[in-house]
Amino acid sequence: MTSGNDVAYFRRRVAQEQQRALAACEVAIRRLHLDLAARYAARAEEAERHAPA
C-alpha cells in the first residue's frame, strides 16, 4: 500500500468503527469500537506525516 492508500484506508476504518459504535447495544462494545476508531485515526495521522509532499 502506498502512503496515500494508507491514509484513505485508515480514514475509512475510522468511519466504519464510529458507525459500529453508534450501532452497538452494549456500552463495552461501543467503547471497543471507539477505541479502534481512535487507533485508526492515529495511524492515519502518522501516515499523513510520512506521505510524500
Secondary structure, 3 states (H helix, E strand, C coil): CCHHHHHHHHHHHHHHHHHHHHHCCCHHHHHHHHHHHHHHHHHHHHHHHHCCC
